[in-house]
Amino acid sequence: MEEKAIIGRKKSIFYELPYWEHNLIRHNLDVMHIEKNVCDNILWTILGVGEKSKDNVNARRDLQEMNIRKPLHLQSRGFNKVYVPPAQFTMEHLPIHLADEALIAGAIQFRWMHPIERFLLTLKQYVRNRAHPEGSIAKGYLMEECMNFCSHYLIDVETKSNRPRRNNEGDNNMGRAVGESTTFYLNDNELQQCHRYVLFNTSSVAPFISKHLEVIKSKMPRASDHQIQSEHFETFYTWFKDHVCI
């Protein structure tokens, strides 16, 4: 009788390398794909989506074949009827190792797949001839490098190397707007709302806000908190203008 192969006894070929057994991290787990898979598996299983759930008939048959977790095995109920017992699964094992890897290898932004995936998308956009994708990628990449090299010698022309940054990084370069610019005018009500927002979110105005509330409470001693806040909201910007000298 032919014996069945024992599961879990295979040794990776990488262990034949002389330094492999001494590596602190032998397989770098990608956080980006793990978080996506964990989220998908948990959501689809909780929602009971048959095609995407990990708790399906095939998973229960695997448990039965391995002779483990017997309360979760499929149960026959009459003719061609199968009952799937409810279960609580520990669905993912890989996240357990993420904390240990973070202690050894450091921050994940230097190890995960986000920049690689973005660069692969850039290479994919170079493809113009689907019959020869490798040649299209090589040609597109070469053209991109040539254009970047020539752009350093162009004067008074906006290029990748001299265009304003999108975000303000604290220097004199205040960044640039995203998308096409539009011009519009505020009415009196919108202008007052913008004025209030700036005043109420400026730390140097906080003492004046407290003082104005005290003035309102002295003028309206029997008013409720809601009435005081409404009066404060409506009259603070005019009161502040009269009591502050610029």
Secondary structure as UniProt FT lines:
FT   TURN            7..8
FT   HELIX           13..16
FT   TURN            18..19
FT   HELIX           20..22
FT   HELIX           31..47
FT   TURN            50..52
FT   HELIX           57..66
FT   HELIX           70..72
FT   STRAND          75..76
FT   TURN            79..80
FT   STRAND          82..83
FT   HELIX           94..97
FT   HELIX           98..105
FT   HELIX           108..110
FT   HELIX           114..125
FT   TURN            130..131
FT   HELIX           133..151
FT   TURN            152..153
FT   TURN            160..162
FT   HELIX           188..200
FT   HELIX           203..205
FT   HELIX           206..219
FT   TURN            221..222
FT   HELIX           225..243
//
